[in-house]
Amino acid sequence: MDNMVITAIASVAALWFLLGFYQLSPQQSALLSLFGKPIAAKDKPGLKWRPLFIIGKKKISTAIQEFTFEEKVFTRQDVEVASSTATPHASEGQAAPSVVATTKQTAMAAVTVAGVVQFSVMPGLPNLVAARFKLGDPEGMIKQRFQNAIRGKMNTMTMWDALSDRDQAAGSIKEDLSHVTTEFGHMIVNISITSVTPDAAIVAANNAMIASAAEMQTKANRGRGEQLETLAIAKGRADARIEEGRGIAGQLERVAEGRQKAVAKLKEALGDDPTGELTAMIVFTAWTEMMSRLGDGGKSKIIFADTSASAPGSIFNSLRQAVIAANEAAADTTDGKTTAAQNPAE
């Protein structure tokens, strides 16, 4: 009988001892209590033991938890608003121009902020006690505090700062929340703002402004291109005319040299040309060359000209008579001035 009792007691003691073992994973902590009063915390993973029915054990997860958010908040935006129309003093006889006065005012621009908040329970006895007994809904508390923090932060930022520097905003909000969550045994692991989207009306107005600026730049580029093209065409035409003039000058120079040689040859053959045959021959050659060029030109008009064999002689006689008449007129003018100078009294 005694052996049976001893065996039973030993079995119960062994079972009590064995049931006192428990396992902690890397993302768990154990809060130990004596008759309901917290006395210790176990944070390191592995096999643990505590006296069964004497020391109570409560496992608390320290794994990172998260929740997503999408909040519509308001950012600060400085705008210029027309406040009044002032009419300055006008000069006499002139109309007074109207001047629109503007003032800078602060408006609130709506943006939608979306992202993820990660949090976890901190290790240590005070933190486990706070997380176990102070909060019934840790996630709900953190969400509420986060909403207040993000609204307060975004109200101090301009819309463009919120769009361009999301990490800076997330860091400030995390710092603000850390002072609150540690009171309840929790910590903010990370806050990630994935997107900041302005209100649809702001997006439409911004797109219209960008489109207008792009259109103005396109027109400016097109005008500049037309200007460069016009200048290039004008310069090309000017260069072509210069080269054409050089070609004509060179051609005339060569023609003059050729005619000079031809006249020299004719002088050798005819002597001093007392009969005028040499001059008539030169005039005839120039006349036939002119007629040939007029006929070859694509833009030649109808020209009535004497094409008989006596045409060169007629041209030569007309030229000679014109030269003689000009010489006689010059001589008469000179004689008249001389006579007037000799007889001033008359």
C-alpha positions in Angstrom: 0.0 0.0 0.0 2.8 2.4 0.9 4.6 1.5 -2.3 1.6 2.3 -4.3 1.2 5.7 -2.6 4.8 6.5 -3.1 4.6 5.4 -6.8 1.5 7.6 -7.3 3.1 10.6 -5.6 6.2 10.1 -7.7 4.2 9.9 -10.9 2.3 13.0 -10.1 5.5 14.8 -9.2 7.1 13.7 -12.4 4.1 14.8 -14.4 4.0 18.2 -12.6 7.7 18.7 -13.3 7.3 17.7 -17.0 4.3 19.9 -17.5 6.3 22.9 -16.2 8.4 23.0 -19.4 7.4 25.3 -22.2 8.9 26.5 -25.5 9.4 30.1 -26.6 9.9 30.9 -30.3 12.1 33.7 -31.6 9.0 36.0 -31.8 7.5 35.3 -28.4 8.0 36.5 -24.8 6.6 35.0 -21.6 5.1 37.0 -18.8 5.3 35.1 -15.5 3.0 35.9 -12.6 2.7 34.7 -9.0 -1.0 34.5 -7.9 -1.9 36.9 -10.7 0.9 39.4 -10.0 3.5 39.8 -12.7 7.0 38.9 -11.4 9.2 38.2 -14.4 9.5 38.1 -18.2 11.3 35.6 -20.4 12.4 37.0 -23.8 15.0 34.6 -25.1 13.7 31.8 -27.3 14.2 28.1 -26.2 13.0 25.6 -23.7 11.9 27.1 -20.3 10.5 25.8 -17.0 8.4 27.2 -14.3 6.6 25.6 -11.3 3.2 24.5 -12.6 0.2 25.9 -10.8 2.4 28.2 -8.8 3.9 30.5 -11.4 1.5 31.5 -14.2 2.6 31.9 -17.7 1.2 34.1 -20.5 2.9 34.0 -24.0 2.8 37.3 -25.8 3.8 37.6 -29.5 6.6 40.1 -30.2 6.3 39.6 -34.0 6.0 42.6 -36.2 2.4 43.4 -37.0 1.2 45.9 -39.6 -1.9 47.7 -40.9 -2.4 49.7 -44.1 -3.9 53.1 -44.2 -5.4 55.5 -46.7 -6.1 58.9 -45.2 -7.4 62.1 -46.9 -5.6 65.0 -45.3 -5.0 68.7 -46.0 -1.7 70.3 -46.8 -0.7 74.0 -46.7 -0.5 75.9 -49.9 0.5 79.6 -50.4 -1.5 81.3 -53.2 -1.8 84.8 -54.5 -5.3 86.2 -54.4 -6.6 89.5 -56.0 -7.6 91.6 -53.0 -8.6 94.9 -54.6 -8.4 97.1 -57.7 -6.5 100.3 -57.1 -6.5 103.4 -59.4 -3.3 105.4 -59.1 -3.2 109.2 -59.7 -3.3 109.9 -63.4 -1.4 112.7 -65.2 -3.4 115.5 -66.8 -4.9 114.4 -70.1 -4.1 110.7 -69.5 -6.4 107.9 -68.4 -5.5 106.3 -65.1 -4.5 102.7 -65.5 -6.1 100.1 -63.2 -3.8 98.1 -60.9 -4.9 94.8 -59.4 -3.4 94.3 -55.9 -2.7 90.8 -54.8 -2.0 89.3 -51.4 -0.6 86.0 -50.4 -2.9 83.7 -48.5 -2.7 80.2 -47.1 -5.1 77.7 -48.6 -5.6 74.0 -47.8 -5.0 71.5 -50.6 -6.5 68.0 -50.1 -4.3 65.0 -50.7 -4.8 61.3 -50.1 -1.9 59.6 -48.3 -1.6 55.8 -48.4 1.0 53.4 -46.8 1.8 50.8 -44.2 2.5 51.1 -40.4 4.5 48.3 -38.7 4.6 47.9 -34.9 5.4 45.3 -32.3 5.5 44.6 -28.5 8.8 45.6 -26.9 10.6 43.0 -24.7 11.1 43.4 -21.0 8.8 43.0 -18.0 7.4 46.6 -17.9 6.6 46.5 -21.6 4.9 43.1 -21.5 2.9 44.2 -18.5 1.8 47.4 -20.3 1.0 45.6 -23.5 -1.0 42.9 -21.6 -3.0 45.0 -19.1 -3.1 48.6 -20.4 -4.4 48.0 -23.9 -7.3 45.9 -24.9 -6.9 46.8 -28.6 -3.3 47.9 -29.4 -3.9 48.2 -33.1 -6.9 50.4 -32.7 -5.0 52.7 -30.4 -2.0 53.0 -32.7 -4.4 53.7 -35.7 -6.1 56.5 -33.8 -2.8 58.0 -32.7 -1.4 57.6 -36.2 -4.3 59.5 -37.8 -3.9 62.4 -35.5 -0.1 62.5 -36.1 -0.4 62.4 -39.9 -3.0 65.1 -40.0 -0.9 67.3 -37.8 2.2 66.8 -39.8 0.6 67.2 -43.2 -1.0 70.5 -42.1 2.5 72.0 -41.6 3.8 70.9 -45.0 3.1 72.3 -48.4 1.5 70.0 -51.0 4.7 70.0 -53.1 6.9 69.0 -50.1 4.5 66.2 -49.3 4.7 64.9 -52.8 8.5 65.2 -53.1 9.7 64.2 -49.6 7.4 61.4 -48.3 10.3 59.8 -46.3 10.8 62.9 -44.3 7.1 63.1 -43.4 7.0 59.4 -42.5 10.1 59.8 -40.2 8.5 62.8 -38.4 5.3 60.9 -37.8 7.2 57.8 -36.5 9.1 60.0 -34.1 5.8 61.6 -32.8 4.2 58.2 -32.3 7.2 56.7 -30.5 6.6 59.0 -27.6 3.1 57.6 -27.2 3.3 53.9 -28.0 6.2 53.2 -25.6 3.8 54.1 -22.8 1.8 51.0 -23.8 4.7 48.7 -24.3 4.7 48.9 -28.1 7.1 50.4 -30.6 6.7 51.7 -34.2 9.0 49.6 -36.3 8.5 51.5 -39.6 6.1 53.8 -41.4 6.1 53.7 -45.1 4.2 56.3 -47.2 3.7 54.6 -50.6 1.7 57.3 -52.3 0.6 60.9 -51.9 -2.2 61.8 -54.4 -3.6 65.3 -54.8 -7.2 65.9 -55.2 -8.6 65.3 -58.8 -9.3 69.0 -59.3 -5.7 69.9 -58.4 -4.3 67.2 -60.7 -6.5 68.5 -63.6 -5.4 72.1 -63.0 -1.7 71.1 -62.8 -2.0 69.0 -66.0 -3.6 71.9 -67.8 -0.8 74.2 -66.6 1.9 71.8 -67.8 0.1 71.3 -71.1 -0.1 75.1 -71.6 3.6 75.5 -70.8 4.5 72.7 -73.2 2.4 74.3 -75.9 4.1 77.7 -75.4 7.5 76.0 -75.6 6.5 74.2 -78.7 5.4 77.4 -80.4 8.6 79.1 -79.3 10.7 76.3 -80.7 8.7 76.3 -84.0 9.1 80.1 -84.3 12.8 79.9 -83.6 13.1 77.1 -86.2 11.3 79.3 -88.8 13.5 82.2 -87.9 16.7 80.2 -88.4 15.3 78.7 -91.6 14.5 82.2 -93.0 17.9 83.5 -92.0 19.6 80.5 -93.6 17.6 80.9 -96.9 18.3 84.7 -97.0 22.0 84.1 -96.4 22.1 81.4 -99.0 20.4 83.7 -101.6 22.8 86.5 -100.7 25.8 84.2 -101.1 24.4 82.9 -104.3 24.0 86.5 -105.7 27.5 87.4 -104.6 28.9 84.4 -106.4 26.7 85.1 -109.4 28.1 88.7 -109.4 31.6 87.4 -109.2 30.9 85.0 -112.1 29.4 87.9 -114.2 32.4 90.1 -113.3 34.8 87.4 -114.3 32.9 86.7 -117.4 32.9 90.3 -118.4 36.6 90.6 -117.6 37.3 87.6 -119.9 35.1 89.1 -122.6 36.9 92.4 -122.4 40.2 90.6 -122.6 39.0 88.7 -125.6 37.8 91.8 -127.3 41.0 93.6 -126.5 42.9 90.9 -128.2 40.5 90.9 -131.2 40.8 94.7 -131.6 44.6 94.4 -131.4 44.5 91.8 -134.2 42.2 93.9 -136.3 44.4 97.0 -135.8 47.3 94.9 -137.1 45.4 93.9 -140.1 43.7 97.3 -140.9 46.1 99.8 -139.5 44.7 103.0 -138.0 41.1 102.3 -139.4 40.7 105.6 -141.3 37.4 104.3 -142.9 35.8 103.2 -139.6 35.7 99.5 -140.7 37.4 98.4 -137.5 34.8 100.1 -135.3 31.9 98.9 -137.4 33.2 95.3 -137.1 33.4 95.6 -133.3 29.9 97.1 -133.1 28.5 94.4 -135.4 30.1 91.7 -133.3 28.6 93.1 -130.0 25.2 93.5 -131.7 25.1 89.9 -132.9 26.2 88.6 -129.5 23.5 90.6 -127.8 20.8 89.3 -130.2 22.1 85.7 -129.6 21.8 86.1 -125.8 18.3 87.6 -126.0 17.2 84.7 -128.1 18.7 82.1 -125.7 17.2 83.5 -122.6 14.2 81.6 -121.2 12.5 84.9 -120.1 13.1 86.9 -123.3 10.2 89.0 -124.6 9.2 90.0 -128.1 11.7 92.5 -129.2 11.4 94.5 -132.5 14.9 95.0 -133.9 16.5 95.7 -137.2 18.1 92.5 -138.5 19.1 93.6 -141.9 22.7 93.6 -143.0 22.9 97.4 -142.7 21.8 97.4 -139.0 25.4 97.6 -137.6 26.2 100.6 -139.8 23.0 102.3 -138.7 23.8 101.7 -135.0 27.3 102.9 -135.5 26.1 106.1 -137.3 23.6 106.8 -134.5 26.3 106.4 -131.9 28.7 108.6 -133.8 26.1 111.3 -134.2 25.2 111.2 -130.5 28.9 111.5 -129.5 29.4 114.5 -132.0 26.2 116.2 -130.6 27.4 115.8 -127.0 30.9 117.2 -127.8 29.3 120.3 -129.6 27.0 120.9 -126.6 29.9 120.8 -124.2 31.9 123.2 -126.4 29.0 125.7 -126.6 28.7 125.6 -122.8 32.4 126.3 -122.4 32.4 129.2 -124.9 29.4 130.8 -123.2 31.1 130.8 -119.8 34.3 132.2 -121.3 32.4 135.1 -122.9 30.6 136.0 -119.8 33.8 136.0 -117.8 35.5 138.4 -120.4 32.6 140.9 -120.4 31.2 141.1 -116.9 29.7 144.5 -117.5 27.4 143.3 -120.2 
